[in-house]
């Protein structure tokens, strides 16, 4: 991947988090500034990624994949950071997953050579772009989803019109009633698979796919049971397709697995019993950063279901934090911080106040906040926090917040600082949302 324009891109005080009046500098030189978050060298609010937590999470995922005979194509929509894509590919990721046209274009701009579009490929401009890239670069591999005969025919017609010399590789998407995209029944699945076969050499059916992450239940156990049933339905489709000889040459790709149920996915797919070689492909986007609430709870449920994963050691650590100042404490049990909906995710859970630091102190380490500190609301730029009457927080103190759902924190920052365990800034990543 060629990241030169990112690393050489200039940052200045128009970039959120950078100090006012700073002379423009290349992103790659940020570590040379010797900035420290707790020393107030940057402006708050500030989003940071803890380097040691990401390193740990990458090692954990590699160990999981090795023990599970699976590969990962992490979902790039989580971070939309080509620098982090590069890191994940260097760690052994099989591909990068994306969700829409702009994400395909960003990934290709920075040289990602294998892309899985976990969505249908629809629209004149993006179909043209993909076909042009396949023709221009023989080393580029692309996969997308189909869930209707109409989708297959649309892609085949475009490939035929553009004189494609390589087929568009597709995965048949299985769905469920009330869910998102994906075929709703086995007969429709087979009709789509046969349409793929009939559309050769412009279409090549390479496997079966589904997304289990939106399945829910009254209990974690009920939700897990629905996920098992759904993954088994994908296996049944794959078996029928194999029996009819509908798959193109190569390993049969069996893909599902967001960031909550990848243990179930790899177990059920590994037991698929296909005659040909299968490749189990998971797509967790949040493993690298994890979080403090939503995915932390998913992981606790995951190890309850699959206690053998304790053998892999400590699980993923939250790496993403947002720091803000206490700006007002107008009531004994209420504090306001300089952070809001423009800075942090709030769609699934509100941020969690985890740490605090007083810049005038002689220490260089934050302290953990005691019980009773809770975010109860957010405006665009204000954070409402309930605090105990005897809370140590004062105006000017710094608070580090844990987050839930990393995807919707990343998309609020053009640049995110990488920090070490002392909160020294050791690098930065650029996002493209």
C-alpha positions as CSV (number, residue, x, y, z in Angstrom):
1,X,0.0,0.0,0.0
2,X,1.2,3.5,-0.9
3,X,0.5,5.8,2.1
4,X,2.8,8.6,1.1
5,X,0.1,11.2,0.6
6,X,-1.3,10.5,4.0
7,X,2.0,10.4,5.8
8,X,3.1,13.6,4.0
9,X,-0.3,15.4,4.4
10,X,-0.1,18.6,6.4
11,X,-1.8,19.1,9.7
12,X,-2.5,22.5,11.3
13,X,-4.8,24.1,13.8
14,X,-7.8,23.5,11.5
15,X,-7.5,19.8,12.4
16,X,-9.6,18.9,15.5
17,X,-7.3,18.3,18.4
18,X,-4.3,20.2,17.1
19,X,-3.1,23.1,19.2
20,X,-3.8,26.7,18.0
21,X,-1.2,28.5,16.1
22,X,0.9,25.3,15.3
23,X,3.0,25.6,12.2
24,X,1.7,23.2,9.5
25,X,3.6,19.9,9.7
26,X,3.5,16.4,8.0
27,X,1.4,13.8,9.8
28,X,4.3,11.4,9.8
29,X,6.3,13.9,12.0
30,X,3.8,14.2,14.8
31,X,5.8,12.0,17.1
32,X,8.8,14.4,16.8
33,X,6.6,17.0,18.4
34,X,7.1,15.1,21.7
35,X,3.5,16.0,22.7
36,X,1.8,14.5,25.7
37,X,-2.0,14.4,26.1
38,X,-1.9,14.9,29.9
39,X,0.6,17.8,29.6
40,X,-2.1,19.6,27.6
41,X,0.0,19.8,24.5
42,X,-3.1,19.3,22.4
43,X,-6.6,20.7,22.4
44,X,-9.5,18.8,23.9
45,X,-11.7,17.1,23.0
46,X,-9.2,14.6,21.6
47,X,-9.7,11.1,20.4
48,X,-6.7,8.7,21.0
49,X,-5.8,5.1,20.1
50,X,-3.7,3.3,22.7
51,X,-0.9,1.6,20.8
52,X,-0.3,-1.2,23.3
53,X,-4.0,-2.2,23.3
54,X,-4.1,-2.4,19.5
55,X,-0.9,-4.5,19.5
56,X,-2.4,-6.9,22.1
57,X,-5.7,-7.2,20.1
58,X,-3.9,-7.9,16.9
59,X,-2.0,-10.7,18.6
60,X,-5.2,-12.1,20.1
61,X,-7.0,-12.2,16.8
62,X,-4.1,-13.9,15.1
63,X,-4.1,-16.6,17.8
64,X,-7.9,-17.0,17.4
65,X,-7.7,-17.4,13.7
66,X,-4.8,-19.9,13.9
67,X,-6.8,-22.0,16.4
68,X,-10.0,-21.8,14.3
69,X,-8.6,-22.5,10.8
70,X,-10.2,-19.3,9.6
71,X,-9.1,-16.0,7.9
72,X,-10.3,-12.5,8.5
73,X,-11.2,-9.7,6.1
74,X,-11.7,-6.9,8.7
75,X,-14.5,-4.5,7.9
76,X,-12.9,-1.3,6.8
77,X,-16.0,0.8,7.5
78,X,-15.1,0.7,11.2
79,X,-12.0,2.9,10.9
80,X,-11.8,4.0,7.3
81,X,-8.1,4.5,7.9
82,X,-5.8,3.1,5.2
83,X,-3.0,3.1,7.7
84,X,-4.9,0.7,9.9
85,X,-5.9,-1.3,6.8
86,X,-2.1,-1.6,6.0
87,X,-1.5,-2.8,9.6
88,X,-4.2,-5.4,9.4
89,X,-3.0,-6.7,6.1
90,X,0.5,-6.9,7.4
91,X,-0.8,-8.8,10.3
92,X,-2.2,-11.4,7.9
93,X,-5.7,-10.2,7.0
94,X,-6.8,-12.0,3.8
95,X,-8.7,-8.9,2.5
96,X,-10.3,-5.7,3.5
97,X,-14.1,-5.6,3.7
98,X,-16.0,-2.5,2.7
99,X,-19.7,-1.5,2.5
100,X,-20.2,1.1,-0.2
101,X,-18.8,2.8,-3.3
102,X,-16.7,5.5,-1.6
103,X,-15.1,2.8,0.6
104,X,-14.1,0.7,-2.4
105,X,-12.6,3.8,-4.0
106,X,-10.6,4.7,-0.9
107,X,-9.3,1.2,-0.5
108,X,-8.2,1.0,-4.2
109,X,-6.7,4.5,-4.1
110,X,-4.3,3.2,-1.4
111,X,-3.6,0.0,-3.1
112,X,-5.7,-2.7,-1.3
113,X,-5.4,-5.7,-3.6
114,X,-8.3,-7.8,-2.3
115,X,-11.6,-6.3,-1.5
116,X,-14.8,-7.9,-0.2
117,X,-17.9,-5.7,-0.7
118,X,-20.2,-7.0,2.0
119,X,-23.1,-5.5,0.0
120,X,-24.7,-5.6,-3.4
121,X,-22.8,-3.8,-6.2
122,X,-25.3,-1.4,-7.6
123,X,-25.0,1.8,-9.7
124,X,-23.5,2.6,-13.1
125,X,-20.4,4.5,-11.8
126,X,-19.2,2.1,-9.2
127,X,-19.8,-1.0,-11.4
128,X,-17.8,0.8,-14.1
129,X,-15.0,1.6,-11.7
130,X,-14.7,-2.0,-10.4
131,X,-14.7,-3.4,-13.9
132,X,-12.1,-0.9,-14.9
133,X,-9.9,-1.8,-11.9
134,X,-10.2,-5.5,-12.7
135,X,-9.1,-4.8,-16.3
136,X,-6.3,-2.4,-15.3
137,X,-4.7,-4.4,-12.5
138,X,-4.4,-8.2,-13.0
139,X,-3.5,-8.6,-9.3
140,X,-6.7,-7.0,-8.0
141,X,-9.3,-9.4,-6.6
142,X,-12.9,-8.3,-5.9
143,X,-15.9,-10.0,-4.4
144,X,-19.4,-8.7,-3.8
145,X,-22.8,-10.1,-2.8
146,X,-25.9,-11.1,-4.8
147,X,-29.3,-11.9,-3.5
148,X,-31.5,-11.7,-6.6
149,X,-31.5,-12.9,-10.2
150,X,-32.0,-9.2,-11.1
151,X,-28.7,-8.3,-9.3
152,X,-26.8,-11.1,-11.2
153,X,-28.3,-10.0,-14.5
154,X,-27.4,-6.3,-13.8
155,X,-23.7,-7.2,-13.1
156,X,-23.5,-9.6,-16.0
157,X,-24.9,-7.1,-18.5
158,X,-22.4,-4.4,-17.3
159,X,-19.5,-6.8,-17.6
160,X,-20.5,-7.9,-21.0
161,X,-21.0,-4.3,-22.2
162,X,-17.5,-3.3,-20.9
163,X,-15.8,-6.3,-22.4
164,X,-14.7,-7.7,-19.1
165,X,-11.9,-10.3,-19.4
166,X,-12.3,-11.5,-15.8
167,X,-15.6,-12.4,-14.0
168,X,-17.1,-10.5,-11.1
169,X,-16.7,-12.9,-8.2
170,X,-19.8,-13.0,-6.1
171,X,-21.0,-14.6,-2.8
172,X,-24.6,-15.6,-2.5
173,X,-26.1,-13.7,0.4
174,X,-28.4,-15.5,2.7
175,X,-30.8,-13.5,4.9
176,X,-33.9,-14.0,7.1
177,X,-37.4,-12.6,7.3
178,X,-37.3,-9.1,8.9
179,X,-33.6,-8.8,8.4
180,X,-31.5,-6.8,5.9
181,X,-30.6,-7.9,2.4
182,X,-30.2,-11.6,1.5
183,X,-32.4,-14.3,0.1
184,X,-35.3,-15.3,2.4
185,X,-35.7,-19.0,1.4
186,X,-33.7,-21.9,-0.1
187,X,-35.6,-21.9,-3.4
188,X,-34.8,-18.3,-4.1
189,X,-31.2,-19.0,-3.1
190,X,-30.9,-21.7,-5.7
191,X,-32.5,-19.6,-8.4
192,X,-29.9,-16.9,-7.8
193,X,-27.0,-19.5,-7.7
194,X,-28.2,-21.0,-11.0
195,X,-28.4,-17.5,-12.5
196,X,-24.7,-17.0,-11.6
197,X,-23.8,-20.2,-13.3
198,X,-25.8,-19.1,-16.4
199,X,-24.0,-15.8,-16.4
200,X,-20.5,-17.3,-16.9
201,X,-17.9,-16.1,-17.9
202,X,-19.0,-12.7,-16.6
203,X,-20.1,-13.9,-13.1
204,X,-18.4,-16.5,-10.9
205,X,-20.1,-17.8,-7.8
206,X,-17.4,-18.3,-5.1
207,X,-19.3,-18.9,-2.0
208,X,-22.1,-18.2,0.5
209,X,-22.4,-15.3,2.9
210,X,-24.6,-13.8,5.6
211,X,-24.6,-11.3,8.4
212,X,-25.7,-12.5,11.8
213,X,-25.0,-9.4,13.8
214,X,-28.5,-8.0,13.8
215,X,-30.1,-11.2,15.2
216,X,-31.3,-10.7,18.7
217,X,-33.1,-12.5,21.5
218,X,-34.5,-11.9,25.0
219,X,-31.3,-13.5,26.4
220,X,-27.8,-13.9,25.1
221,X,-28.5,-17.6,24.8
222,X,-31.6,-17.1,22.7
223,X,-29.7,-14.8,20.4
224,X,-26.8,-17.3,20.1
225,X,-29.3,-20.0,19.2
226,X,-30.7,-17.9,16.4
227,X,-27.2,-17.2,15.1
228,X,-26.4,-20.9,15.0
229,X,-29.6,-21.6,13.1
230,X,-28.9,-18.9,10.6
231,X,-25.3,-20.0,10.0
232,X,-26.6,-23.6,9.5
233,X,-29.0,-22.3,6.9
234,X,-26.0,-20.8,5.0
235,X,-24.2,-24.1,5.1
236,X,-27.4,-25.8,3.7
237,X,-27.4,-23.4,0.8
238,X,-23.7,-24.1,0.2
239,X,-24.2,-27.8,0.2
240,X,-27.0,-27.6,-2.4
241,X,-24.9,-25.3,-4.6
242,X,-22.0,-27.7,-4.4
243,X,-24.1,-30.7,-5.2
244,X,-25.4,-28.9,-8.4
245,X,-21.9,-27.9,-9.4
246,X,-22.7,-24.2,-9.3
247,X,-19.5,-22.9,-7.7
248,X,-16.7,-21.6,-9.8
249,X,-13.2,-23.1,-9.4
250,X,-11.3,-22.4,-6.2
251,X,-12.0,-22.7,-2.5
252,X,-15.7,-22.4,-1.5
253,X,-15.9,-19.2,0.7
254,X,-18.1,-19.4,3.7
255,X,-18.4,-15.9,5.2
256,X,-20.1,-14.3,8.1
257,X,-19.0,-13.2,11.5
258,X,-19.1,-9.6,12.6
259,X,-17.6,-8.6,16.0
260,X,-20.0,-10.4,18.2
261,X,-20.5,-14.0,17.1
262,X,-17.3,-15.0,15.2
263,X,-16.8,-18.0,17.6
264,X,-20.2,-19.5,16.5
265,X,-19.5,-18.7,12.8
266,X,-16.1,-20.5,12.6
267,X,-17.4,-23.5,14.6
268,X,-20.5,-24.1,12.3
269,X,-18.6,-23.4,9.1
270,X,-15.7,-25.6,10.0
271,X,-18.3,-28.4,10.5
272,X,-20.0,-27.7,7.1
273,X,-18.8,-31.0,5.6
274,X,-18.4,-29.8,2.1
275,X,-16.8,-32.2,-0.4
276,X,-14.5,-29.5,-1.8
277,X,-12.1,-27.2,0.1
278,X,-13.8,-24.5,2.1
279,X,-12.4,-21.2,3.3
280,X,-14.0,-19.8,6.5
281,X,-13.9,-16.0,6.3
282,X,-14.8,-13.8,9.2
283,X,-15.2,-10.0,8.9
284,X,-14.9,-8.5,12.4
285,X,-14.2,-4.8,12.1
286,X,-13.9,-3.9,15.7
287,X,-11.4,-6.4,17.0
288,X,-8.5,-4.1,16.6
289,X,-9.9,-1.3,18.8
290,X,-12.6,-3.2,20.8
291,X,-14.6,-0.9,23.1
292,X,-15.7,-0.4,26.7
293,X,-19.3,-1.4,26.6
294,X,-21.0,-3.0,23.6
295,X,-18.3,-5.2,22.2
296,X,-16.9,-5.8,25.7
297,X,-20.3,-7.4,26.5
298,X,-20.2,-9.4,23.3
299,X,-16.8,-10.7,24.2
300,X,-17.9,-11.8,27.7
301,X,-20.8,-13.7,26.1
302,X,-18.4,-15.2,23.5
303,X,-16.1,-16.7,26.1
304,X,-19.1,-18.0,28.1
305,X,-20.2,-19.9,24.9
306,X,-16.6,-20.9,24.0
307,X,-14.6,-21.3,27.2
308,X,-11.7,-22.8,25.4
309,X,-10.9,-19.3,24.2
310,X,-9.5,-18.7,27.7
311,X,-6.5,-20.6,26.4
312,X,-5.7,-17.7,24.2
313,X,-5.0,-15.5,27.2
314,X,-6.4,-12.1,28.0
315,X,-9.1,-11.1,25.6
316,X,-9.2,-7.8,23.6
317,X,-8.6,-4.5,25.3
318,X,-10.4,-1.2,24.6
319,X,-8.0,1.0,22.6
320,X,-10.2,4.0,21.8
321,X,-10.7,6.9,24.2
322,X,-12.0,10.4,24.0
323,X,-10.6,13.0,26.4
324,X,-12.3,16.2,27.4
325,X,-12.1,19.0,30.1
326,X,-14.5,19.6,32.9
327,X,-15.8,23.0,31.9
328,X,-18.5,23.6,34.5
329,X,-19.8,22.1,37.8
330,X,-22.8,24.2,38.4
331,X,-24.4,21.7,40.8
332,X,-22.9,19.4,43.4
333,X,-24.0,16.3,41.5
334,X,-23.6,17.5,37.9
335,X,-20.5,18.3,35.8
336,X,-20.3,19.3,32.2
337,X,-17.4,18.3,29.9
338,X,-16.2,19.7,26.6
339,X,-17.4,16.8,24.5
340,X,-20.6,15.9,22.7
341,X,-22.3,14.1,19.8
342,X,-19.9,15.6,17.3
343,X,-17.0,13.8,19.1
344,X,-18.2,10.4,20.3
345,X,-20.6,7.6,19.5
346,X,-23.9,7.5,21.4
347,X,-26.1,5.3,19.2
348,X,-25.8,2.2,21.3
349,X,-24.5,3.3,24.7
350,X,-23.4,6.7,26.1
351,X,-19.7,7.2,26.8
352,X,-18.3,5.9,30.1
353,X,-16.1,8.2,32.2
354,X,-13.1,6.0,33.1
355,X,-10.2,8.2,34.1
356,X,-9.4,11.7,35.3
357,X,-6.3,13.8,35.5
358,X,-5.5,17.2,37.1
359,X,-3.0,19.1,34.9
360,X,-1.6,20.9,38.0
361,X,-0.7,17.6,39.7
362,X,2.9,16.4,39.9
363,X,2.1,13.0,38.6
364,X,2.0,11.9,34.9
365,X,-0.6,9.2,35.3
366,X,-4.4,9.5,35.3
367,X,-6.5,8.1,38.1
368,X,-9.5,5.9,37.8
369,X,-12.8,7.6,38.5
370,X,-14.8,6.1,41.3
371,X,-18.4,4.8,41.1
372,X,-21.2,7.3,40.6
373,X,-19.7,9.1,37.6
374,X,-22.1,8.6,34.7
375,X,-22.8,10.3,31.4
376,X,-26.5,11.0,31.2
377,X,-26.8,13.1,28.1
378,X,-25.0,14.7,25.2
379,X,-25.6,17.8,23.1
380,X,-23.6,18.7,20.1
381,X,-20.6,19.9,22.2
382,X,-21.7,19.3,25.8
383,X,-21.5,16.2,27.9
384,X,-23.9,15.9,30.9
385,X,-22.3,13.9,33.7
386,X,-23.9,12.9,37.0
387,X,-21.2,12.9,39.7
388,X,-21.2,12.1,43.4
389,X,-21.4,15.2,45.6
390,X,-17.8,14.5,46.9
391,X,-16.4,13.9,43.4
392,X,-12.8,15.2,43.1
393,X,-13.6,16.7,39.7
394,X,-13.0,20.4,39.3
395,X,-13.2,22.9,36.4
396,X,-10.1,22.3,34.3
397,X,-9.6,18.7,35.1
398,X,-9.3,16.2,32.2
399,X,-11.6,13.2,31.9
400,X,-10.9,10.1,29.7
401,X,-14.1,8.5,28.3
402,X,-14.4,4.9,27.1
403,X,-16.8,4.4,24.2
404,X,-19.2,1.9,22.7
405,X,-19.5,1.1,19.0
406,X,-16.1,2.3,17.6
407,X,-17.5,2.8,14.1
408,X,-19.4,5.9,15.1
409,X,-16.5,7.4,17.0
410,X,-14.0,7.0,14.2
411,X,-16.3,8.8,11.8
412,X,-16.2,12.0,13.9
413,X,-12.4,12.5,13.5
414,X,-10.2,13.2,10.5
415,X,-7.1,12.5,12.5
416,X,-6.7,10.3,15.6
417,X,-3.5,10.4,17.7
418,X,-1.7,7.1,18.6
419,X,-0.5,7.2,22.2
420,X,1.7,5.0,24.3
421,X,0.9,4.0,27.9
422,X,2.2,7.4,29.2
423,X,0.0,9.3,26.7
424,X,2.9,10.4,24.7
425,X,1.8,10.9,21.1
426,X,3.7,8.4,19.0
427,X,1.8,8.7,15.7
428,X,-1.5,9.5,14.1
429,X,-3.9,8.0,11.6
430,X,-6.1,9.7,9.0
431,X,-9.7,8.6,8.3
432,X,-11.8,9.0,5.2
433,X,-15.5,9.2,5.9
